[in-house]
Amino acid sequence: MLIEMTIKGLMVDPVTNMPIVILKDKDGDRVLPIWVGIFEANAIALQIENVSTPRPMTHDLLRNIITDLDGQVDRVVVSELKENTFFAVIHLTVRGERVAIDARPSDAIALALRTRSPILVEENVIDTAKTVDFTSERADNDRLQKWLESLDPEELGKYKM
């Protein structure tokens, strides 16, 4: 089953210093942290904050190409979690034909923000993510889990590049 999610915030993991995109479902019952690269986090942050760049960023270019080819992004889906790596699919309609393209979740999310497309996550990905050890040391994982559970809504979205 697919769960529609929105971006709750963009933060920095206090253990690894890597950016994390925090997704939440509409009811706020489910939260999914996805670790992303610094450049992808920047692309997401710029769009969240409605910052215009003098030249198109990669995700702006991708949106423009899709639009110019008479296409549209229907939705993006975080579809799998394998060996601590998230996978996503961008679902497009191009000239009436449906197309699915493999993508990194960070790229899919950055594109979804630019096209105002829904971000969906397979329910089993959310369930699996709860049981995966993303860090090499259990103590770090426990500390990160406690940090994620104690997130203050006021702190979300204050991530700066």
N, CA and C atoms as an extended XYZ file, in Angstrom:
483
Properties=species:S:1:pos:R:3:atomname:S:1:resname:S:1:resid:I:1 pbc="F F F"
N         0.844       -1.174        0.000 N   MET     1
C         0.000        0.000        0.000 CA  MET     1
C         0.896        1.246        0.000 C   MET     1
N         0.484        2.247       -0.744 N   LEU     2
C         1.228        3.495       -0.828 CA  LEU     2
C         0.698        4.501        0.191 C   LEU     2
N         1.631        5.163        0.886 N   ILE     3
C         1.293        6.179        1.883 CA  ILE     3
C         1.773        7.521        1.354 C   ILE     3
N         0.864        8.502        1.259 N   GLU     4
C         1.279        9.832        0.815 CA  GLU     4
C         2.005       10.535        1.960 C   GLU     4
N         3.138       11.133        1.629 N   MET     5
C         3.981       11.788        2.619 CA  MET     5
C         4.255       13.227        2.176 C   MET     5
N         4.625       14.044        3.157 N   THR     6
C         5.086       15.398        2.880 CA  THR     6
C         6.423       15.576        3.602 C   THR     6
N         7.119       16.619        3.254 N   ILE     7
C         8.388       16.889        3.910 CA  ILE     7
C         8.105       17.613        5.220 C   ILE     7
N         8.502       16.984        6.321 N   LYS     8
C         8.339       17.579        7.646 CA  LYS     8
C         9.499       18.514        7.940 C   LYS     8
N        10.665       18.170        7.423 N   GLY     9
C        11.820       19.018        7.655 CA  GLY     9
C        13.063       18.467        7.010 C   GLY     9
N        14.080       19.267        7.046 N   LEU    10
C        15.395       18.911        6.533 CA  LEU    10
C        16.370       19.236        7.642 C   LEU    10
N        17.124       18.234        8.086 N   MET    11
C        17.975       18.396        9.257 CA  MET    11
C        19.341       17.771        9.019 C   MET    11
N        20.211       17.920       10.000 N   VAL    12
C        21.520       17.280        9.950 CA  VAL    12
C        21.565       16.208       11.039 C   VAL    12
N        21.976       15.001       10.646 N   ASP    13
C        22.135       13.887       11.579 CA  ASP    13
C        23.263       14.242       12.548 C   ASP    13
N        22.983       14.275       13.855 N   PRO    14
C        24.020       14.662       14.811 CA  PRO    14
C        25.138       13.619       14.936 C   PRO    14
N        24.887       12.405       14.482 N   VAL    15
C        25.891       11.339       14.572 CA  VAL    15
C        26.832       11.369       13.372 C   VAL    15
N        26.256       11.475       12.164 N   THR    16
C        27.074       11.380       10.948 CA  THR    16
C        27.318       12.727       10.277 C   THR    16
N        26.612       13.775       10.716 N   ASN    17
C        26.660       15.096       10.080 CA  ASN    17
C        26.173       15.077        8.639 C   ASN    17
N        25.365       14.087        8.286 N   MET    18
C        24.769       14.011        6.950 CA  MET    18
C        23.359       14.606        6.996 C   MET    18
N        22.927       15.244        5.913 N   PRO    19
C        21.561       15.766        5.873 CA  PRO    19
C        20.541       14.623        5.872 C   PRO    19
N        19.406       14.900        6.488 N   ILE    20
C        18.293       13.954        6.515 CA  ILE    20
C        17.037       14.685        6.072 C   ILE    20
N        16.304       14.077        5.146 N   VAL    21
C        14.975       14.558        4.792 CA  VAL    21
C        14.011       13.769        5.675 C   VAL    21
N        13.157       14.471        6.409 N   ILE    22
C        12.174       13.823        7.264 CA  ILE    22
C        10.822       13.892        6.558 C   ILE    22
N        10.297       12.718        6.187 N   LEU    23
C         8.976       12.632        5.574 CA  LEU    23
C         7.971       12.224        6.639 C   LEU    23
N         6.745       12.736        6.534 N   LYS    24
C         5.684       12.315        7.449 CA  LYS    24
C         4.411       12.121        6.655 C   LYS    24
N         3.556       11.230        7.169 N   ASP    25
C         2.283       11.019        6.500 CA  ASP    25
C         1.318       12.144        6.862 C   ASP    25
N         0.193       12.194        6.175 N   LYS    26
C        -0.763       13.284        6.385 CA  LYS    26
C        -1.279       13.352        7.813 C   LYS    26
N        -1.457       12.186        8.446 N   ASP    27
C        -1.962       12.149        9.816 CA  ASP    27
C        -0.866       12.412       10.842 C   ASP    27
N         0.391       12.379       10.393 N   GLY    28
C         1.505       12.603       11.301 CA  GLY    28
C         1.843       11.396       12.155 C   GLY    28
N         1.263       10.236       11.827 N   ASP    29
C         1.504        9.023       12.603 CA  ASP    29
C         2.807        8.338       12.212 C   ASP    29
N         3.228        8.509       10.970 N   ARG    30
C         4.420        7.826       10.471 CA  ARG    30
C         5.447        8.841       10.011 C   ARG    30
N         6.687        8.574       10.383 N   VAL    31
C         7.793        9.437        9.995 CA  VAL    31
C         8.871        8.565        9.370 C   VAL    31
N         9.461        9.042        8.275 N   LEU    32
C        10.514        8.301        7.597 CA  LEU    32
C        11.703        9.221        7.368 C   LEU    32
N        12.823        8.978        8.056 N   PRO    33
C        14.039        9.753        7.784 CA  PRO    33
C        14.806        9.121        6.626 C   PRO    33
N        15.233        9.942        5.679 N   ILE    34
C        16.036        9.461        4.555 CA  ILE    34
C        17.312       10.300        4.503 C   ILE    34
N        18.445        9.640        4.674 N   TRP    35
C        19.737       10.321        4.612 CA  TRP    35
C        20.036       10.629        3.158 C   TRP    35
N        20.481       11.862        2.882 N   VAL    36
C        20.765       12.299        1.517 CA  VAL    36
C        22.131       12.975        1.481 C   VAL    36
N        22.626       13.195        0.287 N   GLY    37
C        23.896       13.894        0.115 CA  GLY    37
C        23.722       15.391        0.290 C   GLY    37
N        24.818       16.090        0.476 N   ILE    38
C        24.793       17.529        0.724 CA  ILE    38
C        24.236       18.308       -0.473 C   ILE    38
N        24.570       17.879       -1.694 N   PHE    39
C        24.093       18.598       -2.880 CA  PHE    39
C        22.596       18.389       -3.089 C   PHE    39
N        22.143       17.163       -2.822 N   GLU    40
C        20.710       16.873       -2.939 CA  GLU    40
C        19.927       17.635       -1.874 C   GLU    40
N        20.493       17.697       -0.651 N   ALA    41
C        19.844       18.457        0.420 CA  ALA    41
C        19.733       19.930        0.026 C   ALA    41
N        20.767       20.449       -0.605 N   ASN    42
C        20.753       21.829       -1.065 CA  ASN    42
C        19.637       22.054       -2.085 C   ASN    42
N        19.491       21.131       -3.019 N   ALA    43
C        18.447       21.251       -4.041 CA  ALA    43
C        17.055       21.226       -3.413 C   ALA    43
N        16.879       20.387       -2.405 N   ILE    44
C        15.591       20.310       -1.708 CA  ILE    44
C        15.366       21.580       -0.892 C   ILE    44
N        16.391       22.020       -0.160 N   ALA    45
C        16.264       23.210        0.687 CA  ALA    45
C        15.942       24.453       -0.139 C   ALA    45
N        16.593       24.605       -1.287 N   LEU    46
C        16.327       25.769       -2.140 CA  LEU    46
C        14.862       25.806       -2.557 C   LEU    46
N        14.300       24.655       -2.888 N   GLN    47
C        12.909       24.611       -3.326 CA  GLN    47
C        11.954       24.824       -2.160 C   GLN    47
N        12.256       24.238       -1.001 N   ILE    48
C        11.409       24.432        0.181 CA  ILE    48
C        11.332       25.914        0.536 C   ILE    48
N        12.470       26.603        0.427 N   GLU    49
C        12.543       28.011        0.795 CA  GLU    49
C        12.223       28.949       -0.362 C   GLU    49
N        11.812       28.398       -1.514 N   ASN    50
C        11.462       29.188       -2.697 CA  ASN    50
C        12.572       30.143       -3.120 C   ASN    50
N        13.803       29.644       -3.108 N   VAL    51
C        14.947       30.443       -3.526 CA  VAL    51
C        15.163       30.247       -5.021 C   VAL    51
N        15.206       31.343       -5.749 N   SER    52
C        15.461       31.283       -7.185 CA  SER    52
C        16.964       31.342       -7.427 C   SER    52
N        17.402       30.578       -8.409 N   THR    53
C        18.809       30.607       -8.792 CA  THR    53
C        18.923       31.284      -10.152 C   THR    53
N        20.067       31.923      -10.427 N   PRO    54
C        20.194       32.649      -11.694 CA  PRO    54
C        20.130       31.716      -12.912 C   PRO    54
N        20.563       30.487      -12.754 N   ARG    55
C        20.517       29.497      -13.835 CA  ARG    55
C        19.818       28.262      -13.303 C   ARG    55
N        19.228       27.459      -14.180 N   PRO    56
C        18.508       26.269      -13.700 CA  PRO    56
C        19.440       25.263      -13.005 C   PRO    56
N        18.988       24.781      -11.851 N   MET    57
C        19.677       23.681      -11.175 CA  MET    57
C        19.306       22.396      -11.926 C   MET    57
N        19.991       21.317      -11.633 N   THR    58
C        19.757       20.046      -12.332 CA  THR    58
C        18.289       19.625      -12.272 C   THR    58
N        17.663       19.754      -11.116 N   HIS    59
C        16.274       19.322      -10.980 CA  HIS    59
C        15.312       20.266      -11.709 C   HIS    59
N        15.679       21.548      -11.808 N   ASP    60
C        14.901       22.492      -12.614 CA  ASP    60
C        15.019       22.114      -14.093 C   ASP    60
N        16.235       21.774      -14.503 N   LEU    61
C        16.470       21.347      -15.883 CA  LEU    61
C        15.639       20.113      -16.206 C   LEU    61
N        15.643       19.142      -15.295 N   LEU    62
C        14.870       17.921      -15.509 CA  LEU    62
C        13.379       18.234      -15.643 C   LEU    62
N        12.867       19.099      -14.778 N   ARG    63
C        11.460       19.511      -14.868 CA  ARG    63
C        11.187       20.165      -16.218 C   ARG    63
N        12.092       21.055      -16.648 N   ASN    64
C        11.910       21.754      -17.917 CA  ASN    64
C        11.928       20.783      -19.097 C   ASN    64
N        12.810       19.807      -19.065 N   ILE    65
C        12.876       18.815      -20.149 CA  ILE    65
C        11.582       18.019      -20.215 C   ILE    65
N        11.110       17.559      -19.056 N   ILE    66
C         9.862       16.780      -19.022 CA  ILE    66
C         8.711       17.605      -19.581 C   ILE    66
N         8.614       18.852      -19.138 N   THR    67
C         7.541       19.737      -19.607 CA  THR    67
C         7.655       20.009      -21.101 C   THR    67
N         8.878       20.298      -21.574 N   ASP    68
C         9.080       20.603      -22.994 CA  ASP    68
C         8.819       19.396      -23.896 C   ASP    68
N         8.931       18.194      -23.335 N   LEU    69
C         8.627       16.980      -24.093 CA  LEU    69
C         7.161       16.568      -23.934 C   LEU    69
N         6.338       17.527      -23.493 N   ASP    70
C         4.906       17.311      -23.313 CA  ASP    70
C         4.630       16.211      -22.293 C   ASP    70
N         5.376       16.278      -21.200 N   GLY    71
C         5.187       15.292      -20.142 CA  GLY    71
C         4.849       15.950      -18.826 C   GLY    71
N         4.521       15.110      -17.865 N   GLN    72
C         4.264       15.594      -16.513 CA  GLN    72
C         4.654       14.513      -15.521 C   GLN    72
N         5.076       14.952      -14.342 N   VAL    73
C         5.393       14.019      -13.266 CA  VAL    73
C         4.082       13.741      -12.537 C   VAL    73
N         3.679       12.477      -12.536 N   ASP    74
C         2.425       12.097      -11.877 CA  ASP    74
C         2.622       11.913      -10.375 C   ASP    74
N         3.735       11.278      -10.011 N   ARG    75
C         4.038       11.025       -8.606 CA  ARG    75
C         5.442       10.461       -8.504 C   ARG    75
N         6.009       10.522       -7.318 N   VAL    76
C         7.262        9.820       -7.047 CA  VAL    76
C         6.976        8.850       -5.910 C   VAL    76
N         7.635        7.693       -5.960 N   VAL    77
C         7.399        6.649       -4.974 CA  VAL    77
C         8.730        6.171       -4.412 C   VAL    77
N         8.889        6.262       -3.089 N   VAL    78
C        10.009        5.610       -2.429 CA  VAL    78
C         9.566        4.157       -2.324 C   VAL    78
N        10.193        3.312       -3.129 N   SER    79
C         9.657        1.981       -3.390 CA  SER    79
C        10.318        0.838       -2.652 C   SER    79
N        11.587        0.986       -2.288 N   GLU    80
C        12.305       -0.121       -1.664 CA  GLU    80
C        13.355        0.378       -0.695 C   GLU    80
N        13.736       -0.525        0.190 N   LEU    81
C        14.869       -0.312        1.080 CA  LEU    81
C        15.652       -1.620        1.084 C   LEU    81
N        16.838       -1.576        0.452 N   LYS    82
C        17.686       -2.767        0.356 CA  LYS    82
C        19.072       -2.420        0.860 C   LYS    82
N        19.581       -3.225        1.779 N   GLU    83
C        20.938       -3.047        2.303 CA  GLU    83
C        21.198       -1.595        2.707 C   GLU    83
N        20.255       -1.029        3.457 N   ASN    84
C        20.331        0.335        3.979 CA  ASN    84
C        20.304        1.417        2.902 C   ASN    84
N        19.848        1.077        1.711 N   THR    85
C        19.751        2.046        0.620 CA  THR    85
C        18.300        2.142        0.164 C   THR    85
N        17.792        3.379        0.120 N   PHE    86
C        16.437        3.616       -0.357 CA  PHE    86
C        16.442        3.710       -1.882 C   PHE    86
N        15.358        3.248       -2.498 N   PHE    87
C        15.171        3.331       -3.942 CA  PHE    87
C        13.850        4.048       -4.217 C   PHE    87
N        13.798        4.755       -5.335 N   ALA    88
C        12.572        5.465       -5.702 CA  ALA    88
C        12.298        5.303       -7.194 C   ALA    88
N        11.062        5.596       -7.542 N   VAL    89
C        10.632        5.560       -8.939 CA  VAL    89
C         9.874        6.853       -9.223 C   VAL    89
N        10.221        7.492      -10.331 N   ILE    90
C         9.497        8.678      -10.802 CA  ILE    90
C         8.503        8.194      -11.847 C   ILE    90
N         7.217        8.463      -11.609 N   HIS    91
C         6.164        8.058      -12.546 CA  HIS    91
C         5.772        9.279      -13.378 C   HIS    91
N         5.942        9.139      -14.690 N   LEU    92
C         5.656       10.219      -15.634 CA  LEU    92
C         4.569        9.810      -16.614 C   LEU    92
N         3.945       10.803      -17.196 N   THR    93
C         3.135       10.603      -18.394 CA  THR    93
C         3.751       11.507      -19.453 C   THR    93
N         4.187       10.908      -20.564 N   VAL    94
C         4.802       11.659      -21.654 CA  VAL    94
C         4.010       11.376      -22.921 C   VAL    94
N         3.386       12.435      -23.438 N   ARG    95
C         2.552       12.326      -24.641 CA  ARG    95
C         1.565       11.169      -24.524 C   ARG    95
N         0.949       11.056      -23.361 N   GLY    96
C        -0.081       10.052      -23.125 CA  GLY    96
C         0.433        8.681      -22.716 C   GLY    96
N         1.739        8.485      -22.731 N   GLU    97
C         2.305        7.182      -22.370 CA  GLU    97
C         2.889        7.253      -20.959 C   GLU    97
N         2.582        6.241      -20.167 N   ARG    98
C         3.110        6.189      -18.800 CA  ARG    98
C         4.518        5.615      -18.807 C   ARG    98
N         5.387        6.254      -18.021 N   VAL    99
C         6.786        5.849      -17.948 CA  VAL    99
C         7.190        5.832      -16.474 C   VAL    99
N         7.964        4.823      -16.070 N   ALA   100
C         8.500        4.746      -14.708 CA  ALA   100
C        10.020        4.747      -14.803 C   ALA   100
N        10.660        5.641      -14.033 N   ILE   101
C        12.108        5.809      -14.103 CA  ILE   101
C        12.711        5.616      -12.716 C   ILE   101
N        13.722        4.747      -12.630 N   ASP   102
C        14.444        4.507      -11.387 CA  ASP   102
C        15.175        5.787      -10.980 C   ASP   102
N        15.171        6.099       -9.669 N   ALA   103
C        15.821        7.325       -9.196 CA  ALA   103
C        16.246        7.161       -7.744 C   ALA   103
N        17.168        8.020       -7.334 N   ARG   104
C        17.469        8.127       -5.909 CA  ARG   104
C        16.314        8.896       -5.271 C   ARG   104
N        15.937        8.551       -4.041 N   PRO   105
C        14.837        9.280       -3.406 CA  PRO   105
C        15.085       10.787       -3.320 C   PRO   105
N        16.309       11.198       -3.073 N   SER   106
C        16.591       12.631       -2.964 CA  SER   106
C        16.296       13.353       -4.274 C   SER   106
N        16.671       12.749       -5.396 N   ASP   107
C        16.388       13.358       -6.703 CA  ASP   107
C        14.890       13.348       -6.985 C   ASP   107
N        14.233       12.242       -6.655 N   ALA   108
C        12.790       12.139       -6.876 CA  ALA   108
C        12.045       13.186       -6.047 C   ALA   108
N        12.456       13.362       -4.792 N   ILE   109
C        11.810       14.349       -3.913 CA  ILE   109
C        12.059       15.768       -4.421 C   ILE   109
N        13.287       16.064       -4.826 N   ALA   110
C        13.590       17.395       -5.360 CA  ALA   110
C        12.748       17.691       -6.602 C   ALA   110
N        12.564       16.687       -7.461 N   LEU   111
C        11.732       16.868       -8.654 CA  LEU   111
C        10.257       17.006       -8.278 C   LEU   111
N         9.799       16.208       -7.338 N   ALA   112
C         8.394       16.290       -6.908 CA  ALA   112
C         8.074       17.678       -6.358 C   ALA   112
N         8.998       18.247       -5.593 N   LEU   113
C         8.780       19.593       -5.067 CA  LEU   113
C         8.635       20.607       -6.192 C   LEU   113
N         9.449       20.474       -7.222 N   ARG   114
C         9.430       21.427       -8.335 CA  ARG   114
C         8.208       21.268       -9.226 C   ARG   114
N         7.624       20.080       -9.230 N   THR   115
C         6.463       19.825      -10.091 CA  THR   115
C         5.162       19.731       -9.297 C   THR   115
N         5.277       19.940       -7.986 N   ARG   116
C         4.114       19.845       -7.099 CA  ARG   116
C         3.419       18.490       -7.240 C   ARG   116
N         4.223       17.448       -7.318 N   SER   117
C         3.725       16.084       -7.462 CA  SER   117
C         3.715       15.388       -6.108 C   SER   117
N         2.801       14.435       -5.925 N   PRO   118
C         2.756       13.722       -4.646 CA  PRO   118
C         4.002       12.862       -4.413 C   PRO   118
N         4.392       12.777       -3.142 N   ILE   119
C         5.480       11.916       -2.702 CA  ILE   119
C         4.826       10.758       -1.954 C   ILE   119
N         5.011        9.557       -2.466 N   LEU   120
C         4.409        8.364       -1.867 CA  LEU   120
C         5.510        7.426       -1.402 C   LEU   120
N         5.205        6.645       -0.373 N   VAL   121
C         6.155        5.670        0.144 CA  VAL   121
C         5.415        4.352        0.322 C   VAL   121
N         6.043        3.279       -0.136 N   GLU   122
C         5.479        1.949        0.096 CA  GLU   122
C         5.444        1.700        1.598 C   GLU   122
N         4.329        1.196        2.090 N   GLU   123
C         4.173        0.953        3.524 CA  GLU   123
C         5.259        0.026        4.062 C   GLU   123
N         5.638       -0.984        3.290 N   ASN   124
C         6.673       -1.910        3.764 CA  ASN   124
C         8.031       -1.228        3.910 C   ASN   124
N         8.286       -0.142        3.170 N   VAL   125
C         9.536        0.608        3.322 CA  VAL   125
C         9.550        1.292        4.686 C   VAL   125
N         8.435        1.871        5.071 N   ILE   126
C         8.345        2.530        6.383 CA  ILE   126
C         8.541        1.500        7.486 C   ILE   126
N         7.874        0.365        7.355 N   ASP   127
C         7.991       -0.682        8.373 CA  ASP   127
C         9.405       -1.239        8.444 C   ASP   127
N        10.034       -1.457        7.298 N   THR   128
C        11.394       -1.990        7.263 CA  THR   128
C        12.382       -0.985        7.827 C   THR   128
N        12.183        0.299        7.532 N   ALA   129
C        13.108        1.336        8.001 CA  ALA   129
C        13.146        1.402        9.526 C   ALA   129
N        12.054        1.037       10.180 N   LYS   130
C        12.010        1.054       11.640 CA  LYS   130
C        12.927        0.007       12.252 C   LYS   130
N        13.232       -1.041       11.481 N   THR   131
C        14.014       -2.151       12.034 CA  THR   131
C        15.444       -2.200       11.521 C   THR   131
N        15.799       -1.311       10.609 N   VAL   132
C        17.140       -1.337       10.005 CA  VAL   132
C        18.114       -0.554       10.866 C   VAL   132
N        19.308       -1.083       11.025 N   ASP   133
C        20.384       -0.399       11.752 CA  ASP   133
C        21.203        0.370       10.725 C   ASP   133
N        21.017        1.699       10.659 N   PHE   134
C        21.678        2.516        9.650 CA  PHE   134
C        23.092        2.920       10.043 C   PHE   134
N        23.464        2.706       11.269 N   THR   135
C        24.808        3.061       11.700 CA  THR   135
C        25.553        1.805       12.090 C   THR   135
N        26.859        1.890       12.085 N   SER   136
C        27.658        0.705       12.349 CA  SER   136
C        27.692        0.344       13.830 C   SER   136
N        27.455        1.309       14.697 N   GLU   137
C        27.503        1.034       16.121 CA  GLU   137
C        26.121        1.192       16.736 C   GLU   137
N        25.733        0.206       17.535 N   ARG   138
C        24.406        0.210       18.157 CA  ARG   138
C        24.196        1.437       19.053 C   ARG   138
N        25.213        1.866       19.767 N   ALA   139
C        25.078        3.036       20.647 CA  ALA   139
C        24.706        4.276       19.842 C   ALA   139
N        25.345        4.448       18.677 N   ASP   140
C        25.007        5.581       17.811 CA  ASP   140
C        23.571        5.475       17.326 C   ASP   140
N        23.150        4.258       16.990 N   ASN   141
C        21.794        4.045       16.505 CA  ASN   141
C        20.774        4.379       17.597 C   ASN   141
N        21.047        3.955       18.826 N   ASP   142
C        20.139        4.250       19.928 CA  ASP   142
C        20.058        5.754       20.171 C   ASP   142
N        21.214        6.420       20.140 N   ARG   143
C        21.250        7.868       20.339 CA  ARG   143
C        20.473        8.574       19.224 C   ARG   143
N        20.650        8.139       17.979 N   LEU   144
C        19.931        8.732       16.864 CA  LEU   144
C        18.425        8.488       16.999 C   LEU   144
N        18.030        7.278       17.393 N   GLN   145
C        16.612        6.963       17.566 CA  GLN   145
C        15.983        7.887       18.603 C   GLN   145
N        16.663        8.086       19.732 N   LYS   146
C        16.152        8.977       20.778 CA  LYS   146
C        16.058       10.409       20.261 C   LYS   146
N        17.051       10.822       19.485 N   TRP   147
C        17.032       12.169       18.918 CA  TRP   147
C        15.845       12.344       17.969 C   TRP   147
N        15.603       11.347       17.085 N   LEU   148
C        14.487       11.433       16.147 CA  LEU   148
C        13.150       11.497       16.889 C   LEU   148
N        13.032       10.716       17.959 N   GLU   149
C        11.788       10.696       18.726 CA  GLU   149
C        11.550       12.000       19.472 C   GLU   149
N        12.615       12.728       19.781 N   SER   150
C        12.473       13.958       20.563 CA  SER   150
C        12.478       15.222       19.706 C   SER   150
N        12.339       15.073       18.412 N   LEU   151
C        12.395       16.252       17.538 CA  LEU   151
C        11.338       17.279       17.924 C   LEU   151
N        11.769       18.501       18.036 N   ASP   152
C        10.892       19.618       18.318 CA  ASP   152
C        10.426       20.195       16.984 C   ASP   152
N         9.113       20.276       16.771 N   PRO   153
C         8.612       20.819       15.499 CA  PRO   153
C         9.181       22.195       15.159 C   PRO   153
N         9.546       22.978       16.169 N   GLU   154
C        10.116       24.301       15.933 CA  GLU   154
C        11.494       24.217       15.284 C   GLU   154
N        12.190       23.111       15.501 N   GLU   155
C        13.533       22.958       14.954 CA  GLU   155
C        13.514       22.483       13.501 C   GLU   155
N        12.421       21.886       13.085 N   LEU   156
C        12.335       21.356       11.717 CA  LEU   156
C        12.326       22.490       10.712 C   LEU   156
N        13.010       22.278        9.618 N   GLY   157
C        13.049       23.268        8.563 CA  GLY   157
C        14.082       24.355        8.780 C   GLY   157
N        14.888       24.266        9.841 N   LYS   158
C        15.894       25.286       10.100 CA  LYS   158
C        17.243       24.902        9.532 C   LYS   158
N        17.273       23.853        8.751 N   TYR   159
C        18.530       23.395        8.138 CA  TYR   159
C        18.994       24.439        7.148 C   TYR   159
N        20.230       24.832        7.248 N   LYS   160
C        20.809       25.809        6.323 CA  LYS   160
C        22.058       25.223        5.690 C   LYS   160
N        22.304       25.583        4.473 N   MET   161
C        23.495       25.113        3.741 CA  MET   161
C        24.640       26.047        4.018 C   MET   161
